[in-house]
């Protein structure tokens, strides 16, 4: 009995020692992982935050200032800038080259030729992190005359679209399951029609989300590069004026008139169709009255 008790005591001591060794071996590993996070842990944000932009000499590798960065949010940046330059062709080439080196592209390029009246109106798409440095670069191509920028937070729209997409996807999956269990041709045709409607609605939601993602990932900057004699371009966010109000009212009047004419054209065939029986009834009533008056 004593030998058996001694054996169980030895086994228990060995188990306890193994448990202590296991805990001691696992503890340093956890501490090492927690104390040294890598780029994968923070998504590279530490590197971005540690690299301040060079406002005096912006380069494509610079990141946007803190006021243009919003972690974990979807923000759409749009900008409009007018710059007076000596050589419009060279300035436009420099602007497009800078944007391309920053990972963007020129989405629009409209120019008018002339001696000193030459103009170039560029629509530039740049990564959101390069928004501020690109604007600074464009402003230094010549003499900056005006600029205006907007930052629209679309995070709520993205979250709402995600919920709608998930719900619509579940609806599509349920409809497909019903289609797989359909027995008759009538059931198959009916369910296929419903499935097409739900898949179309799902595709629309996904397209809207993709559009928001594109706008948030690539900011839009409209650059007006003006020659020495070109007319000044009004800022994009200029306030309302009498002429703008008059123009809006005229367009509204034309729109209302168009709607009225469309409605009249729609009702005209029905009016022509009803005119003949109405004329016959009126003639019969008039004849009856004459006969009654003669009697």
N, C-alpha and C positions, 0 to 999 in steps of 0.2 A: 504493500500500500504506500509505504514511504517512497519507494522507487518510482511508482506510478505518479504520485503527486509531484515528485521532483521533475519527472519528464514533462508533465503539463506546465509546470512553472517555467521550464526552459523554453517550451514552445511559445508560451505567452510573451516571454521576454523578447524572443526573436521577432514575433509579429509586431510588438510595440516599437522595436528598433527600426524595422522596415518602414513603418508608418512615419516615424520621425524623419528618416532619411528621405522619404518621398516628399514630404512637405518642405523640407529644407532644399531639395533640388528644384522644386517647382517655383518657390518664392523668388529667387533671383531672376529667373526668366521673365516673370511678370513685371518685376521692377525695371528690368532692362527695356522691355517693350514700351512701358508707360513713360519712361524718362527720355526716350529718343524717338519721337514721332518723325516719320519721313514725309516726303512729298505726297505720298499716297494718302496719308492720314488727314492732311489739311487741304488736299486738293490743289496744293501749290500756292495757297493764298499768302503764306508767310513770305515766299519769295517775292510776290507782287508787292506786298506791303513794305518790304525792306528795300525796294528799288524806287526811290523818289524820282519824279520826272525832271528833266532838264529843260526848264521853261525858256532859258536863254538860247539854247540850240537844240530844238526838239529833233529827235531821230525816230525812225520807225520802231525801234526796239523799246522806246519809252512806254510806260503804262500811263493810264489816265489818272489825274489827281483824285484824291479821296472823295471830293464832292461829286465825281461822276461814277464812282463805284458803289454798288449796292449789293452786298452779298446776300444770296438766297432770295433775291427778288428779281422780277422780270420788269425791266425798265426800258422803254423805247426812247432813244435820243434822236432828235431831229435838229438840224441847224441850218442857218442861212447867213451867208457872209458876202459882202461886196468889197472888192479890192481894186484900186486903181493901179494899173501896171504900165510899164513902158512898152513891153513887147508881149502882146496877148498870146501869140503862138508859143513862145518859149515858156511863159508862165503856166499855160495850160498843160504843156508837156511835163513840166516839173511837178505840177499838182497830181496828174495822173500817175506819173512814175512813183511819187511818194506814196500814194494810196495803194498802188499795186505792191510795193515793197513792204507795206504794213499789213498785207494780207487781204486787201479789199479790191475793189474794181470800180470802173466808171460805168454807171448804169445809164447815163445820158450825156450827150455832148451836142450842144446847139451853138453855132457860131454865125456871126455876121461879119463880112469882110469890109474893109475900108482902110483909108490911110491912118487917120488918128481916131476914127470912130469904130474901130474893130472891137468886137465883144465876144466873149465865150461864156456860156452858161452851162456849168457842169453839175451833174447829179452824181455824187460820190457815195459809195457804200463802203464803210470801214468797220472793222471790229470795234465793239463798244469800248474795249480797253484802250483803243487808240484814238478815241473821239477827241479828247482835249488836245493831244499833241498834234493831230492833223489840223485842227482849227488854228492852233498857233502857227503852224507851218504856212498855212494859206494866208494868214494875216501878214506874214513877213515877206510875201512875194512882191509886195508893193506898198501902197498907202491904203490902209484899211479905212473904209468909209462907214460901214455899218455891219452889225451882226445881231443875230437873234437866235435863241436856242430854247428848246422845250424838252422836258423830261417827263414822260407819261408813265406812271406806274400801272402796269397791266397784270400785276400778280393775281388780283382777285378774279380777273377774267380767265386767266390760265387755270386757276384752281377750279372755277366753275365749269370750264370746258372739260377738265379732267374727269369731274364727277359725271357730267353728261355723257362723255364718251364711254365711261365704264358702264353706266346704266344702259346706254344704247347697244353696247357690245353684248351685254347679257341678254338683251331682248333679241338680238340677232341670233345668238346661240340657241335660245329657246325655240325660236321659229325654225331654225335648221333641224333641231331635234324633232319637231312636229312634222316637218317635211319628210324626214326619214321614216316616220311611222305612218305616213299617209297610205291609204289603201286604194282609193278610187281616183279616176282621172280628175273629177271635179275637185276633190280635196287637194290634189297636187297643184292644179292650176290656181286655186284660191290661195293656198299657202305660198306658192311661188310669187304671186303678186304682192302679198303682204311682206314677204322677205325682201323683195326688190325695193319696196318703199323704205324699210328699216335700214337696209344696207346703204341706200342713198343718203338717208339722214345721218348715218354714221360717217360716211365719207365727207359730208359737208362739215361736220364737227371737227374731224381730223384735219381738214384743209384749213379751217379757221385757226386751229392751234398751231399748225405748221407756219401759217402766215405770221402769227404773233411771235413765234420762236425766231423766225427769220428777222423780223423787225427789231427784236431785242438783241439778237446776236450781232447784227450788222446795222450800225447807225447810218442815218441818211444826212448828208451835208450837201446843200445846194450852194455852189460857189459861183459868184458873178465876177468875172475878170473883165475889167473895163479898160479900154484904151484911153489915152490922154484926152481925146475929144468926145468920148462916148457919154451919152446922157446918164445921169445918176439913176440907179435902180432903187425904188422905194423899198424899205424893209418889209419882210414878209409879214410881220406882225403890226403893220401900220393900222392905226385906228380908223373907224368909219368916218366918212366925209359926206358932204351933200351930193357930190357926183356919184359916189359909190351907192348911196341910198337911192338916188334917182335911177341908176342902172338896175339895181335890184328890184325896184318897183316896176320898171318897164318889163323886165323879164317875168315878173310875177303876173303882170297884166296879160302878156302874150301866152303864158302858160294857162291862165284861166280861160282866155278866148279859145285856145286850142281844145280844152276840155269841153267847152260849150258846143263848138262846132262838131266835135266827135259825137257828142250825145245827140245832136240834131241829125247827123247823118245816120245814126243808129235807128232813130225813131221814124225817119222819113218813109222807109218802105212800109211800115205798119200803118202810117197815116194814109198812104196811097191805097193800101188794101182795104181800109175801113171807109174810104171816101165813097166808093160806089154803092154799097148797101145803105149807107147813110143817105145818099142822094135819092135812092129809090124809095126809102121809107118816107122821106120828106115829101116827095112828089105824090105818093099815095095819100098821105094825110091831107095835103093841100087839095087834091081832087075830091076827097070825101067831103071836105068842108064846102067846096063849091057846089057839089051835088046837094048837100043838106041846105045850103042857102037858097038854091033854085027851087027846091021843093017847098 
